[in-house]
């Protein structure tokens, strides 16, 4: 087993004192960067890139990869405790993590997130170790039509997400798509929908801006309105015995979501262009779709926490695959890592695996170690985060507000985005009052910028013939499954109406 | 974290500093705040890599007392970055890392009201040539075969690029005009995505900077057919140039550092010295070589002349695309 001997070498390299130390520091830093709303792995890696010149390239990338890993774990923390997604990759975690916390089960949610992240990371590491080169070939066979088909599938899994009211779900998706199209039209190369000629709209509406607005500000206003200013505190349990029983429950009620998230997330992560955010949202959609109790989703299902958390970790390892085997970034964070490799004097590309064996396998070895370190560090910090939740809402609400604003500003350093966050927060509150589901809008603003160009590229390729989505060997089956899923609820609805008529 | 009193002290000190006339620093100006290092592209692309590389050289050799803080403003083909520079409040602590959208975006989006001649030239770090690539499985090994194949495909030959009005599309448009080629052009959102789809044979050819295609070239996947440089490139000595084919055309991506309109002469001088040091550093010289950039040293006046020439060139080239 050649691979195994490489892997052992890699693990030994990652376990060298300096590297191990960097992993522990990196994971801890990443955990807090991830937990800080707005700041995600992209910012963390970009900010810390220059300080990696103090160490050899192998150690430098191990450090950055550890930050990346830590951030994936950390994103879940503020999603659960505050209801604001800590990073774009953790938005889906709020859907069920927040309700669990409100029920006083924050520690269950956090333990589930940590375990699912660990399993997701481990599954991805094993798949990466065993199948990297063939998976790279698979990634290359995904052209624009295949990616678009996959995006269609993601939308399809979400049509059912907003509950029974399909019309409102579709409306919400449409709003998200309109927001996604603001800024710049890649195909014609011209700015578009630059509202009121405000230059801030030139960079479009960032996904994180919408997510912080909707889940940070919107959720806060909602809670204030619901409680009518009455001070509410949840008093979550916090004991070793409690955590052990939570672990048992997390395994029992979260294994399905974890399994789905681990495999799906890895696969989506491997495809360049997608990355961990779509991966985690799709995993949530699919886990709900195949669940026997879909109604629990959105109300505090451990599976609903496990699926996106397993997926975002697994996808972030997956995104390293095209980076290392092809020299092509699979996500914004890996794009910056790739830049780092150039700075360190490495040539990214298909030859990297052959020429820089020690570097590549040292990095892969560090994935295993980082993943383990992140689990332990995360579990150790859970009591601290739970303690935060004991604060009365009158203290927590201003804190959430401040964190939302700072986080939103930190990501783009643009006041324009802060005003948008506030506007989105208010908008989200009113939409929620009228029972509009907001998750589909958030999904649309993530997937829209991938779906629209690939749709138009495909149609350019085929000279406007839509059969391109059905005749290609990979795109065809995906498109058909997606269409079936989209029309299934409509069909059910139609049948149900028919049966009520006949009875 | 600052205590309140400390913060007040700092604020007071800052006000006092601001009140001191600029002349006081005339002899040896140094930055007093972190420098906003605006990049005309999103994170991860070619321009971003160069900006971060420059930042890393500065950081590694400890060349400034205040850090360069990379700030990606890729929106609207760099329009956002140009606007940011044009209206920079702190004119002495804002710099822009350019690519050719520096010339094309103000031409294509006249409503922006940007006149690049008002900007302050700081440094020309090098120019990036372009090369025409095909996949090895296409069996094409010369430019003549390429022209033959495009004609045989009669409008079904697909090339990918980074979008209408972008550097590669200008080269492709010129080439198509000169050889009467009918090419189907698919826009992507970055050079990396273009290279990936050529490797996956979703598209048949691309025009890329060597840096973006190098990995695949070294692996034997990509075949270079034609260079759009003035002379044959050192890294690709067997690849003929378009000039050798009898067309008077070459095209480069400008990798330059530019200051906002109204940057003080003292600050401009400081940055010129700074980037001259970066330019001469071993790291940057190695980078120029490994990424096949050509040096094009010029002073501020020469840079302005170069800009005038480039704007005129691009006006003509863009007119050809829009036809």
Interface residues (C-beta under 8 A of the other chain):
Chain A: X42 X46 X49 X50 X53 X139 X140 X141 X142 X143 X144 X183 X184 X186 X187 X188 X189 X190 X191 X194 X197 X199 X202 X203 X204 X272 X273 X322 X326 X327 X328 X329 X332 X335 X336 X338 X339 X340 X342 X343 X345 X347 X348 X349 X350 X351 X352 X413 X453 X457 X460 X461 X463
Chain B: X43 X44 X45 X48 X49 X52 X53 X55 X56 X59 X60 X67 X70 X71 X73 X74 X75 X76 X77 X79 X80 X83 X108 X109 X111 X158 X163 X164 X165 X166 X169 X184 X186 X187 X188 X189 X192 X193 X195 X196 X197 X199 X200 X201 X202 X214 X215 X216 X218 X219 X221 X286 X290 X291
